[in-house]
Amino acid sequence: MALGSNQVGVSVAGNFIPELWSDEVIGAYKSNLVVANLVTKLSHKGKKGDTIHIPVPYIIGSYK
């Protein structure tokens, strides 16, 4: 299988400098999120191709 031309090599990875973000920047970012507060976050510790079954809660009497 051929790899693309945008792969990270040893020379590029050796020059990697991690970025550190201050708590104020992260707080401002999180306060501006819109959809994140409307969805449920599910942590998944599986692997690619796993099937996830998500139950749908409903109120008794309103299920059609």
Number of C-alpha atoms within 10 A of each C-alpha: 3 4 6 6 6 6 8 9 8 8 8 9 9 9 8 8 7 6 6 6 8 8 9 9 10 10 10 10 10 12 11 9 10 9 8 11 10 8 8 8 8 7 6 8 7 9 7 6 6 9 8 8 6 7 6 5 7 9 6 6 6 6 7 4
